[in-house]
Amino acid sequence: MSKHSSRILSIAAFFVAVAMSASLAYSAGKIVIVTMTDKPPKYVPETLTIPVGTTVEWKNTGQTLHDVTTDSSSAVNEKDAKIPPGAETFDSGFMPPGGTFQYTFKVPGEYTYFCTPHEKDGMIGHIVVTK
């Protein structure tokens, strides 16, 4: 192989590697939106399956305060808050209408979260994070 051909092949391999890296970074940085409604109070969608590295953004589209938490000490029913081993709990705090909260899922497994003021009304969400 000539020097010229070798150089062209190296440049082509470089651009393929850059394109693949950009593609992986883009898919790992995906944002999925979950809205929070009032009547009835619920997360839409209530259940998601996403790959590790995905960021979920909760947006309060209602007219009342909502939140998103996996803090079992705040739950009326312990089963409404669940995270896999090695994951950190998350808590948005109360979000006014139009407020948003983001969390990036780094640990695969099953997550169950709830809205503190509306847990008794069934405002509970589920996320399955895959490898």
N, C-alpha and C positions, 0 to 999 in steps of 0.2 A: 504494500500500500504506500502511496506517495505521501510526502509531508502535507501536501495540499488536501488530499482526501482525508487524511487523519485529522487535520485541523477542522474540516467541515463536519466530520463525524462527531468530534468533541463538542463543537458549538451546538449541533443538533441535539446531542444528549443533554447538554446544559439546559436548553430551552424546554425540553421534555420534562426534565426534573423540576424546573421552575413552575411549569404549568401544573404538574401533579401536586406540588406543594401548595400552590394557590387553591387548587380544587379541594384538597383536604382541609386547609384552613377555613375555607368558606363553609364547608359542610359542618365542621366542628363548631363554627361560630353562628349557627342558625338560631334565630329567635322565633319562638312560638308564642302567640298571644292567647291568653285566657281572659275572657271578660267576666265581670262580676255584676249580676243583675239583682233587681229588688223584688219583682213580683213574678214568680216566686224568687226568694233569695237563693241564688245558685251560681256555680262556676260553669261557664260555657267555653269549651266542653268540660264535662265532669271527669272524664277519663282520657288520658293521653298515653301514648307509647312513643318514647323519644330515644335517640342514641345519646351516649355519654358525651358531654361537651356542649349540649344544647342549653340555651338560655330560655327560660320561660319568663314572659312578662305578663303580669296580672294587671288588668286595667279596670278600675271601678267606673262602669258605665251607668251605675245606678244614681239615685239621689240621696242615699243614706251612707253612713260610714260602713266600711267593710274592712277586713284584714285577711291575711294569709299566714297561717302558722302551723308548724309541726311540733309545737311545744306541748307535750302531753300534760304538763302540770297546769295548763290553762284549760284543758278539755273537761267537759262534763263526762264524756265517755272516752276512756283511754284508747279504745279502738279507732277513734277518729283522728289519731296522730300516730304516724308510724314512719320510721326511716330505717334504711338498711344499716348494718354494722359498718362503722367507719365514716358514715355521713354525718354532717353537722346539721343541727336543727336550724330552721330559718323562721323569721317572724318579721312581717312587714310593718308592724305597728298599725294603728288605725289610719285608713286611707280615705280622704274626703272624695266626693264626686270628682271624677276626672283624674284622680291620683293613680300612679303606677308603682309597681315594685318588680324588680328583676332578681332572678336567682339562676345561677349556672350549675347544672347537675353534673358532678364529677365522679360520683360513685354509683355504679349500677345497682339496681334493686327496685323494690316497691316503696313508694312514698304515699302516705295518706295525710292530707292537710285539711284544715277547716277554717271557718270564719267564726271568731269568738262570739260576736253578738248574734249570729244566726245558726250556730251549730245545732241548737234544738229544733230549728226549722229544716234541718237536713242539708245545710250548705257545707258539703264535704266533697273534696276532690281527690282524685287518684292519679298518680303518674308512675308508669313503669319505665325505668331507664335501662336500656340494653347496652351491651358492650359494643 
